[in-house]
């Protein structure tokens, strides 16, 4: 039984899965719009929204937490200085997932675009 076990595993162990989600989140923050599979988009939505909420606080502790969670100073800086202040008045729902009509060629998994609102 999978009680209290939410989230997808993506066929990876815990460490590689965390690195995978961190890299996807960093790519999304850097480019502000990426195309990926629906499952991956749904998985990184919660990760990135928590990071944006942290960036909205605009204090030193939240900046250090962003750097420690993203492991990339430039991405954390962009999130803290550009994206965080953009959503100060918004209470949540910083990302939009748009399902695409096309599928990935090699395995026919449905694609989606995830972007900041």
ZANU-700375 format. One line per field, with one value per residue (C-alpha): x, y, z. Coordinates in nm, 4 decimals. Layout:
REM ZANU-700375
c1	[X:...]
c2	[Y:...]
c3	[Z:...]
REM end
This chain:
REM ZANU-700375
c1	[0.0000:0.1250:-0.0113:0.1448:0.3707:0.2887:0.4967:0.6462:0.9684:1.0753:1.2563:1.5290:1.6506:1.6044:1.9322:1.9259:1.5559:1.6272:1.9080:1.6799:1.4025:1.6544:1.7991:1.4538:1.3598:1.6831:1.6182:1.2659:1.3838:1.6660:1.4543:1.1130:0.9443:1.0310:0.8680:0.8751:0.6446:0.3230:0.4382:0.7640:0.5846:0.3412:0.6288:0.8360:0.5389:0.5296:0.9082:0.9287:0.6224:0.7745:1.0958:0.9091:0.7217:1.0563:1.1984:0.9065:1.0227:1.3230:1.5551:1.9019:1.7845:1.5577:1.8381:2.0690:1.7983:1.7464:2.1180:2.1342:1.8292:1.9214:2.3023:2.3370:2.4079:2.3082:1.9717:1.9046:1.9961:1.7547:1.4798:1.5428:1.5912:1.3637:1.0992:1.0277:0.9408:0.7232:0.4797:0.4697:0.0961:0.0069:-0.0791:0.0034:-0.0309:0.2860:0.3108:0.0936:0.1013:-0.0316:-0.0790:0.0517:-0.1148:0.2101:0.3838:0.7486:0.8662:1.0570:0.8001:0.4820:0.4620:0.2431:0.4258:0.3394:0.4765:0.5344:0.5857:0.5540:0.2197]
c2	[0.0000:0.3468:0.5479:0.8946:0.8287:1.1018:1.2002:1.0183:0.8202:0.8470:0.5129:0.6633:0.6321:0.9190:1.1040:1.0951:1.1880:1.4955:1.6008:1.5450:1.7638:2.0292:2.0450:2.0691:2.3465:2.5331:2.5081:2.6406:2.9337:3.0154:3.0032:3.0818:2.8398:2.4796:2.1956:1.8578:1.5646:1.6212:1.4080:1.5976:1.9324:1.8327:1.7123:2.0301:2.2627:2.2119:2.2396:2.5701:2.7222:2.6614:2.8271:3.1312:3.1644:3.1572:3.4196:3.6540:3.7006:3.9073:3.8494:3.7063:3.3775:3.3042:3.3929:3.1445:2.8780:2.9261:2.8878:2.5729:2.4184:2.5041:2.4588:2.7361:3.0931:3.2540:3.0800:3.1645:3.5271:3.5470:3.3890:3.6207:3.9475:3.9134:3.6459:3.6816:4.0547:3.9982:3.7882:3.9859:4.0552:3.7026:3.4408:3.1335:2.9732:3.1139:2.8491:2.7456:2.4006:2.3859:2.0410:2.0050:1.8077:1.6476:1.3522:1.2660:1.0615:0.7816:0.6735:0.8697:1.0337:1.3452:1.6769:1.9913:2.3429:2.4846:2.8585:3.1411:3.3236]
c3	[0.0000:-0.0867:0.2031:0.2287:-0.0695:-0.3159:-0.6153:-0.9099:-0.8878:-1.2547:-1.2257:-1.0092:-0.6555:-0.4113:-0.4744:-0.8545:-0.8486:-0.6355:-0.8710:-1.1701:-1.0253:-0.9179:-1.2697:-1.4278:-1.1845:-1.2602:-1.6343:-1.5884:-1.3778:-1.6198:-1.9374:-1.7778:-2.0204:-2.1081:-2.2969:-2.1261:-2.0566:-1.8648:-1.5734:-1.5349:-1.5593:-1.2851:-1.0673:-1.0896:-1.0439:-0.6673:-0.6380:-0.8257:-0.6603:-0.3171:-0.4345:-0.5668:-0.2379:-0.0592:-0.2977:-0.2259:0.1349:0.0193:0.3139:0.3555:0.5045:0.2076:-0.0373:0.1357:0.1372:-0.2374:-0.3043:-0.0917:-0.2587:-0.6175:-0.5962:-0.8535:-0.7526:-1.0829:-1.0952:-0.7296:-0.7988:-1.0927:-0.8862:-0.5913:-0.7813:-1.0867:-1.0426:-0.6697:-0.6762:-0.9834:-0.7768:-0.4491:-0.4812:-0.5992:-0.3364:-0.5428:-0.8832:-1.0364:-1.3103:-1.6029:-1.7613:-2.1168:-2.2656:-2.6167:-2.8939:-2.9994:-2.8402:-2.7997:-3.0949:-2.9260:-2.6649:-2.7495:-2.4086:-2.4109:-2.4025:-2.2123:-2.1799:-1.8328:-1.7938:-1.5441:-1.5497]
REM end
